[in-house]
């Protein structure tokens, strides 16, 4: 049996509604005269439907009470009033009520409206649960997802927040997507946003900026969706910064292998030896493993100018830089290749021998 709360300040009309509802097979869980009481009764009895007069006792009228009930209790409200003035009707429509009956009403009219309200609300709640389930799925999806509407970021899931390096959605929501895209890629983004609804969007590259302006390279898979009832663009962002950095590193290793004379040395940005090949060791000849040692503590086996190494890390060009290394037996003329990490910051130097001059 469906439960109904009657909110009516006229005792006679309230009694008539009660008789009608009982005849129609509804259970009356409460009757009250004010908006404040209606909120308390809804919280207490959890009715299936509220029958609400608009002009009530107290400071809270029926429309204000209905808005709160529907927002906090998710209970459908049907208005019953003799007031048909345009401003009242407009307020009732905006409040998303489930019906507006004008007094006096018949039992049959009341029954039909109650049934329509009940099933419409049930359908609305089913849709709400589906949408919430979908939102939960998107929020916890194993890929970063951002939704852009009219050029503005309207939603990010958890991994997208991680990608932008912030824990707070309000840091990003409402901002222009272009504000988080490197200037050189804004045109690419604008072209995608301007595409027709019927055009397929091929995956594309962007360089984005985190909330703290760190650069990240991403591949974007875009699709058109409806978000809050309006057209929007869903962007799946796949970070490829580390991947591209490793490709660049492999290309430099390949170039070094093809153009160098064989001996190679790898140094990190702390100026420590990361690795070297046997050919390089033959020129240096220490009696210990050089890995993990600072190159500046390798004398007399190897002498590299500190300033020259620092300049290689600081230079922006990807072209190899000349570098001289002095050993106990040779003067080595080398090329230094800077290897960047996924954030385009210098991480290592690959040193390749070009020429060895015996002392």
C-alpha positions, 0 to 999 in steps of 0.5 A: 500500500502506497503511503501518502502525507497530506499537507493542508491547513484547512481541516475540512479539506484535509478530511475530504482528501483523507477519505478520497485517498483511503477509498483509492487504497492509499495509506495516510501516514500523516496530516499536517498544516505547515511546511515545517511540519511537512519536512519533519513528517517526511523525514519521519515516515518516508511517504511515497507521495506528498499531497501539498497545499501551497498556502500554508501556516507559518513562514514556509509555503508549500512550494518552498517545502516541496523543493526541500522535500524533493531535494533531501527526501526524494519524494514526489510532491503534488500541489493542490491549490485554488490559486491559479495566478501565473506567478504561483503556477510558474514557481510550482513548475520550476520546483519540478512538482509531479502535478498541480490540481486546482480545487475543488477536485474529484476523487477520480482526478486525484487517483489518476494524478497520484498514479501518474506521479508515483510511476513517473517518480519511480522512472525518474529514480530508476534513471537517477540510479542508472546515472549514478551507477554510470558516474561511479563507473566513470569516476573510478574508471582505470583511464583519465577522463575529462568532459569538456562543454563549450570549451570549459572543463565540466567534469574529471574522474579520479585518474584525470585529477591525478594526471593534472596533479591535484586532489581538488576538482574545484581547481579545474572545474569551470576552467577553459580546457585551453588554459591547460594546453601548451600554446603550440597545441591550442590550435589542435584542440580548437580544431577538435572542438569545432568539428561537426557532430557527424565527424569522427574524431581521430586520436590526436596528440596534445601537450597539456600542463598540470595544475602546477604547469608541468608539461605532459604529453598525451594521446587524446581519444575524443567522443561526443556525448550528452552531459547534463542534457547538452552536447559535450566532448569526452576526452580520454587522456593517455599519458605518453610522456615517458613512452616518448622520452624512451623512444627519444632515448633509443633513437639517440642510442641508435644514432650513437651506435651508428656514428660513434667509435664504440666506447660509451659512457652513461652519466646521470644528472647527479654526475654519477656513472650509470653504465659504460661498455667494455670499450670505454673501460679499456681507455679508462682502466680503473681496477673497480666498477665505476657504476655509482661513482661520481665522475669527479672522483675518478681522477686520475683514471678519468678527468671531465670538466665539471662546467662542461657537463653542467652546460650539457644538462642546461642546454636546450638543443637536442643536438650532441655537444662536444665533450673532452675527457682526459685519461691516464693514456688518452685525450678522448674527444666525445659527443654528449647526448642529453636524454630527457625524462617524461617531463622533458627535464634532462635526466642523463648524458650519453657520452660517445667517443668520436676520436682518441688521441694518445698522449 
